Amino acid sequence: MIDPFNLRDNTLNHNIIFQKIEATDLTEVHNIEQQCYPNPWPQKTMQDCLDAGYQCLKGLTEQCPSILCYAFMMLGHEEAHLLKITVHPEHQKQGLAQAMLHRLILIARINHARKIWLEVRAGNDSAIHFYQRAGFKTMGTRRNYYRYRDKEGKKVKENALVMCYHLI
């Protein structure tokens, strides 16, 4: 079987352990979130995802018990909506995002999803390329989907690409 995520060739030298994010993890997750995004989610949004029963996963290893990556995915009738995959800046380019996406695809399949949808910032070239390599196709654009303030406090509006992965 072909491994579309090329997980055997990454530079991570140990096995990733996936666990459910707990409320006690949210401070650490939020800290990573703030390092990675110009428009980080509030911690309350993450708590709301936990309370709603979404798939909220963290990745760690026995060698590194702190959170290396995390993801939030909502399951619906025959589809899933990938809300976020994030890798701690110090652990990027090691195959963690691919491993997390692979796990989320398995969860979606188990729950009989036919498609996985997501939005990604139109200016986030590395994320767009990542999802394209994984098999996601661009289906459209949401104009001014992302609204936030940059580091100088200037209001920013950015389009989102809507992407879809077909599971069947």
Protein Blocks (a to p, Z undefined) as FASTA:
>chain_A
ZZfkommmmmbfbdcddddddfklmmmmmmmmmmmpcbdcdfklmmmmmmnopacddddd
fklmccfbdcdddddehiacdfbdcddfklgonommmmmmmmmmmmmmmnopabdcdddd
fklmmlmmmmmmnopacfbdcehkbgcddfkopacddddddddddfZZ
